[in-house]
Amino acid sequence: MSEYRITVSKASDRRTAEVAEKVKLRKVDLARSMKEAEIAAKLVSKDD
């Protein structure tokens, strides 16, 4: 029984790690797109 529980917890740890990685990538993408939007806004305001 205890071996089964250990296997399950390892699997859930791996799943948690995968989710955390996806969230991190999503945050990086969000930060990058915000940065690009900021740069674009500066370029647009210079054209005025």
C-alpha distances in whole Angstrom, upper triangle without the diagonal:
4,5,5,6,9,10,11,13,15,16,17,19,20,21,23,25,26,27,29,30,32,33,35,36,38,39,41,42,43,45,47,48,49,51,53,54,55,57,58,60,61,63,64,66,68,69,71
4,5,5,6,9,10,11,12,14,15,16,18,20,21,22,24,26,27,29,30,31,33,35,36,37,39,41,42,43,45,46,47,49,51,52,53,55,57,58,59,61,62,64,66,67,69
4,5,5,6,9,10,11,12,14,15,17,18,20,21,23,24,26,27,29,30,31,33,35,36,37,39,41,42,43,45,46,48,50,51,52,54,55,57,58,60,61,63,65,66,68
4,5,5,6,9,10,11,12,14,16,17,18,20,21,23,24,26,27,29,30,32,33,35,36,38,39,41,42,44,45,47,48,49,51,53,54,55,57,59,60,61,63,65,67
4,5,5,6,9,10,11,12,14,15,16,18,20,21,22,24,26,27,28,30,31,33,34,36,37,38,40,42,43,45,46,47,49,51,52,53,55,57,58,59,61,63,65
4,5,5,6,9,10,10,12,14,15,16,18,20,21,22,24,25,27,29,30,31,33,35,36,37,39,40,42,43,45,46,47,49,51,52,54,55,57,58,60,62,63
4,5,5,6,9,10,11,12,14,15,17,18,20,21,23,24,26,27,29,30,32,33,35,36,38,39,41,42,44,45,46,48,49,51,53,54,55,57,59,60,62
4,5,5,6,9,10,10,12,14,15,16,18,20,21,22,24,26,27,28,30,32,33,34,36,37,39,40,42,43,45,46,48,49,51,52,53,55,57,59,60
4,5,5,6,9,10,10,12,14,15,16,18,20,21,22,24,25,26,28,30,31,32,34,36,37,38,40,41,43,45,46,47,49,51,52,53,55,57,59
4,5,5,6,9,10,10,12,14,15,16,18,20,21,23,24,26,27,29,30,31,33,35,36,37,39,40,42,43,45,46,48,49,51,52,54,56,58
4,5,5,6,9,10,11,12,14,15,17,18,20,21,23,24,26,27,29,30,32,33,35,36,38,39,41,42,43,45,47,48,49,51,53,54,56
4,5,5,6,8,10,10,12,14,15,16,18,20,21,22,24,25,27,28,30,31,32,34,36,37,39,40,42,43,45,46,47,49,51,52,54
4,5,5,6,9,10,10,12,14,15,16,18,20,21,22,24,25,27,28,30,31,33,34,36,37,39,40,42,43,45,46,48,49,51,53
4,5,5,6,9,10,10,12,14,15,17,18,20,21,23,24,26,27,29,30,31,33,35,36,37,39,40,42,43,45,46,48,50,52
4,5,5,6,9,10,11,12,14,15,17,18,20,21,22,24,26,27,28,30,32,33,34,36,37,39,41,42,43,45,47,48,50
4,5,5,6,9,10,10,12,14,15,16,18,20,21,22,24,26,27,28,30,31,33,34,36,37,39,40,42,43,45,47,48
4,5,5,6,9,10,10,12,14,15,16,18,20,21,22,24,25,27,28,30,31,33,34,36,37,39,40,42,43,45,47
4,5,5,6,9,10,11,12,14,15,17,18,20,21,23,24,26,27,28,30,32,33,34,36,37,39,41,42,44,46
4,5,5,6,9,10,10,12,14,15,16,18,20,21,22,24,26,27,28,30,31,33,35,36,37,39,41,42,44
4,5,5,6,9,10,10,12,14,15,16,18,20,21,22,24,25,27,29,30,31,33,35,36,37,39,41,43
4,5,5,6,9,10,10,12,14,15,16,18,20,21,22,24,26,27,28,30,32,33,34,36,38,39,41
4,5,5,6,9,10,10,12,14,15,16,18,20,21,22,24,26,27,28,30,31,33,34,36,38,40
4,5,5,6,9,10,10,12,14,15,16,18,20,21,22,24,25,27,29,30,31,33,35,36,38
4,5,5,6,9,10,10,12,14,15,16,18,20,21,23,24,26,27,29,30,32,33,35,37
4,5,5,6,9,10,10,12,14,15,16,18,20,21,22,24,26,27,28,30,32,33,35
4,5,5,6,9,10,11,12,14,15,16,18,20,21,22,24,26,27,28,30,32,34
4,5,5,6,8,10,10,12,14,15,16,18,20,21,23,24,25,27,29,30,32
4,5,5,6,9,10,10,12,14,15,17,18,20,21,23,24,26,27,29,31
4,5,5,6,9,10,10,12,14,15,16,18,20,21,22,24,26,27,29
4,5,5,6,9,10,10,12,14,15,16,18,20,21,22,24,26,28
4,6,5,6,9,10,10,12,14,15,17,18,20,21,23,25,26
4,5,5,6,9,10,11,12,14,15,17,18,20,21,23,25
4,5,5,6,9,10,10,12,14,15,16,18,20,21,23
4,5,5,6,9,10,10,12,14,15,16,18,20,22
4,5,5,6,9,10,11,12,14,15,17,19,21
4,5,5,6,9,10,11,12,14,15,17,19
4,5,5,6,9,10,10,12,14,16,17
4,5,5,6,9,10,11,12,15,16
4,5,5,6,9,10,11,13,15
4,5,5,6,9,10,11,13
4,5,5,6,9,10,11
4,5,5,6,9,10
4,6,5,7,9
4,5,5,7
4,5,6
4,6
4
